[in-house]
Amino acid sequence: MDAARAERMLDERRREVDHRLSRLREDEASLRHDRADATADDEHDPEGSTLSGEWAQVDALRRGAEAERLEIDAARERVASGTFGLCEVCGQPIADARLEARPFARRCIACAT
């Protein structure tokens, strides 16, 4: 995969992750607001999920998106250094199909398993 195509894919993925992070931060703010309501006793409400449960889910999704953004940034550095698309274990090229599905992949399929 050429560097220009890799950069386009990584830029697109970064925009998607940034958009997802923005929505998750909005969800966190909404939960924070809901949690501030002293009359809300969702922990004992038998219907629906609890604020704590929702908070944990949003937090996990946010942390995952932030980790993905770091991986994308590292992949962009590999593009700049000329090592993008090469397996960090065996040094062989990573298949284009793998890079299209996971553009920040560091390892070929054989070394990833």
C-alpha positions in Angstrom: 0.0 0.0 0.0 1.4 3.4 -1.0 2.0 6.1 1.6 -0.6 8.5 0.2 -3.4 5.8 0.4 -2.3 4.9 3.9 -2.5 8.5 5.0 -6.0 8.9 3.5 -7.2 5.8 5.3 -5.6 6.9 8.6 -7.1 10.4 8.2 -10.5 8.9 7.6 -10.2 6.6 10.5 -9.0 9.4 12.8 -12.0 11.5 11.8 -14.4 8.6 12.6 -12.7 8.1 16.0 -12.8 11.8 16.8 -16.5 11.9 15.9 -17.1 8.9 18.1 -15.2 10.5 21.0 -17.2 13.7 20.7 -20.5 11.8 21.0 -19.1 9.8 23.9 -18.1 13.0 25.7 -21.6 14.3 25.2 -23.0 11.1 26.6 -20.7 11.5 29.6 -21.9 15.1 30.2 -25.5 14.0 30.0 -24.8 11.2 32.5 -23.0 13.7 34.8 -26.1 15.9 34.6 -28.4 13.0 35.3 -26.3 11.9 38.2 -26.4 15.4 39.8 -30.2 14.9 40.2 -30.4 14.0 43.9 -33.9 12.6 43.5 -32.7 10.0 41.0 -32.5 6.6 42.6 -31.8 4.5 39.5 -29.8 1.9 41.5 -33.0 0.5 42.9 -35.2 1.0 39.8 -36.0 -2.5 38.5 -36.6 -1.2 35.0 -33.9 -0.3 32.6 -30.2 0.1 33.2 -28.6 2.1 36.0 -26.7 5.3 35.6 -23.6 3.5 37.0 -24.0 0.8 34.4 -24.4 3.3 31.6 -21.4 5.4 32.9 -19.2 2.3 32.9 -20.2 1.4 29.4 -19.6 4.9 28.0 -16.3 5.1 29.9 -15.1 1.8 28.4 -16.1 2.9 24.9 -14.3 6.3 25.4 -11.1 4.6 26.6 -11.2 2.2 23.7 -11.6 5.1 21.2 -8.8 7.0 22.8 -6.5 3.9 22.6 -7.5 3.6 18.9 -6.6 7.2 18.3 -3.2 6.6 19.8 -2.7 3.6 17.5 -3.7 5.7 14.5 -1.2 8.4 15.5 1.5 5.7 15.8 0.6 4.4 12.4 0.9 7.9 10.9 4.4 8.0 12.4 5.2 4.7 10.7 4.0 6.2 7.4 6.4 9.1 7.9 9.3 6.9 8.7 8.6 4.5 5.8 7.8 1.5 8.0 4.0 1.5 7.6 2.7 -1.8 6.3 5.7 -3.9 7.5 5.2 -6.4 10.3 7.1 -5.3 13.4 7.8 -9.0 14.2 8.9 -10.6 11.0 9.5 -7.6 8.8 7.3 -8.9 6.0 4.6 -6.8 4.3 1.2 -6.7 6.0 -1.5 -7.7 3.5 -3.4 -4.7 2.1 -6.7 -6.3 3.1 -5.6 -6.4 6.7 -4.5 -2.8 6.5 -7.8 -1.7 5.0 -9.7 -3.4 7.8 -7.3 -2.3 10.5 -5.1 0.5 9.1 -3.1 0.7 12.3 -2.1 -3.0 12.3 1.5 -3.5 13.5 1.7 -7.2 12.7 0.9 -9.5 9.8 -1.8 -12.1 10.3 0.7 -14.9 10.9 2.5 -13.0 13.6 -0.7 -11.6 15.2 -2.0 -15.1 15.9 
